[in-house]
């Protein structure tokens, strides 16, 4: 199972694996992790999303925004295949579900994490940052 220490290290590893598959972006990205079924279960979910930026100057001074991006899906699949023994889920989710907090549409890729006894790693590529995402950059407009 994913310990707190392993989960924290994994967040940066996932960014290093996933971000090179993004195209047409100069934006930075953040990630968050969680155990969707509880820490006693062998599944860990990582969400990758664009970093919010604070706009400085002009009529939108102080507002936050984020940049869009494109993903090379083949490169994403190959990159995740290097850390998973088997890819078990590869989907685009555009449905609405009031029972969860997943921003949609999103891309989910999941697999059995290498070097474990069947631990499941889910990576979700989200189109926008969650409300609680920290602003880490400021851009002059």
C-alpha positions as CSV (number, residue, x, y, z in Angstrom):
1,X,0.0,0.0,0.0
2,X,1.0,3.6,-0.4
3,X,2.5,5.1,2.7
4,X,2.2,8.9,3.4
5,X,5.9,9.2,2.5
6,X,5.6,7.2,-0.7
7,X,2.5,9.1,-1.7
8,X,4.3,12.5,-1.2
9,X,7.3,11.4,-3.3
10,X,5.0,10.0,-5.9
11,X,3.3,13.3,-6.6
12,X,6.5,14.9,-7.9
13,X,7.4,11.7,-9.8
14,X,4.0,11.8,-11.6
15,X,4.5,15.4,-12.6
16,X,7.9,14.5,-14.1
17,X,6.3,11.7,-16.0
18,X,3.1,13.4,-17.2
19,X,4.1,17.0,-17.9
20,X,6.4,16.1,-20.8
21,X,3.3,14.8,-22.6
22,X,1.7,18.3,-22.5
23,X,2.0,20.4,-25.6
24,X,1.5,24.0,-26.5
25,X,1.8,25.2,-22.9
26,X,4.2,27.4,-21.0
27,X,2.1,26.9,-17.9
28,X,3.2,25.0,-14.8
29,X,1.2,22.2,-13.3
30,X,0.4,21.0,-9.8
31,X,-0.7,17.7,-8.4
32,X,-2.7,16.4,-5.4
33,X,-3.1,12.9,-4.1
34,X,-5.6,11.0,-2.2
35,X,-6.8,7.6,-1.2
36,X,-10.3,7.5,-2.7
37,X,-11.3,4.4,-0.8
38,X,-9.3,5.1,2.4
39,X,-5.6,4.6,3.4
40,X,-6.2,1.0,4.2
41,X,-7.0,0.2,0.6
42,X,-4.3,-0.3,-2.1
43,X,-5.4,2.5,-4.5
44,X,-3.9,5.9,-4.7
45,X,-5.2,8.7,-7.0
46,X,-3.1,11.6,-8.3
47,X,-4.8,14.6,-9.9
48,X,-2.7,16.7,-12.3
49,X,-4.0,20.2,-13.1
50,X,-2.8,23.6,-14.4
51,X,-1.4,25.9,-11.8
52,X,-3.5,29.0,-11.1
53,X,-1.7,32.3,-11.6
54,X,-2.5,35.7,-10.2
55,X,-2.9,38.5,-12.8
56,X,-1.2,41.8,-11.9
57,X,-2.2,45.1,-13.4
58,X,-5.0,46.1,-15.8
59,X,-8.7,45.6,-15.3
60,X,-8.2,42.0,-14.0
61,X,-5.7,42.9,-11.3
62,X,-5.7,40.3,-8.6
63,X,-7.8,37.8,-10.5
64,X,-6.7,34.2,-11.0
65,X,-6.5,32.4,-14.2
66,X,-4.9,29.2,-15.7
67,X,-3.6,28.3,-19.1
68,X,-5.1,25.5,-21.3
69,X,-3.0,22.7,-22.7
70,X,-3.0,19.8,-25.1
71,X,-1.8,16.3,-24.3
72,X,-0.1,13.8,-26.5
73,X,-2.2,10.8,-25.5
74,X,0.2,8.2,-27.0
75,X,3.1,9.7,-25.1
76,X,1.0,9.8,-21.9
77,X,0.1,6.1,-22.3
78,X,3.8,5.1,-22.9
79,X,5.0,7.2,-20.0
80,X,2.6,5.7,-17.5
81,X,3.3,2.2,-18.9
82,X,6.9,2.6,-17.6
83,X,5.7,2.8,-14.0
84,X,2.8,0.4,-14.2
85,X,3.0,-3.3,-14.8
86,X,-0.4,-3.2,-16.6
87,X,-2.7,-0.4,-17.6
88,X,-6.2,-1.3,-16.4
89,X,-8.1,1.8,-17.2
90,X,-7.7,4.4,-20.0
91,X,-10.7,6.7,-20.3
92,X,-12.0,10.2,-21.1
93,X,-14.8,11.1,-18.7
94,X,-17.2,13.8,-19.7
95,X,-20.2,12.7,-17.7
96,X,-21.7,14.6,-14.8
97,X,-21.8,13.0,-11.4
98,X,-23.0,15.1,-8.4
99,X,-21.6,12.4,-6.1
100,X,-18.0,13.2,-6.6
101,X,-15.7,16.2,-6.9
102,X,-13.9,15.2,-10.0
103,X,-13.6,18.1,-12.5
104,X,-14.8,17.1,-15.9
105,X,-14.0,16.5,-18.6
106,X,-10.9,14.6,-17.4
107,X,-8.6,11.9,-18.6
108,X,-8.0,8.9,-16.3
109,X,-5.2,6.4,-16.7
110,X,-4.8,3.7,-14.1
111,X,-2.7,0.6,-13.6
112,X,-1.0,-1.8,-11.3
113,X,2.0,0.1,-9.9
114,X,5.3,-1.7,-10.5
115,X,7.0,-3.3,-7.6
116,X,3.9,-3.7,-5.5
117,X,1.4,-6.4,-4.6
118,X,-1.3,-5.1,-6.9
119,X,-1.4,-1.5,-5.7
120,X,-3.5,0.6,-8.1
121,X,-2.3,4.0,-9.2
122,X,-4.8,6.3,-10.9
123,X,-3.7,9.5,-12.7
124,X,-6.4,12.0,-13.5
125,X,-5.5,14.9,-15.9
126,X,-7.9,17.7,-14.9
127,X,-8.7,20.6,-17.2
128,X,-8.6,23.3,-14.4
129,X,-7.3,23.7,-10.9
130,X,-9.4,22.9,-7.9
131,X,-10.6,25.8,-5.8
132,X,-8.1,25.0,-3.0
133,X,-5.1,25.1,-5.4
134,X,-2.4,27.5,-4.4
135,X,-1.4,30.4,-6.6
136,X,2.4,30.0,-7.0
137,X,3.0,32.4,-9.9
138,X,2.1,36.0,-10.7
139,X,1.9,37.3,-14.3
140,X,2.0,41.0,-15.3
141,X,-0.6,41.9,-17.8
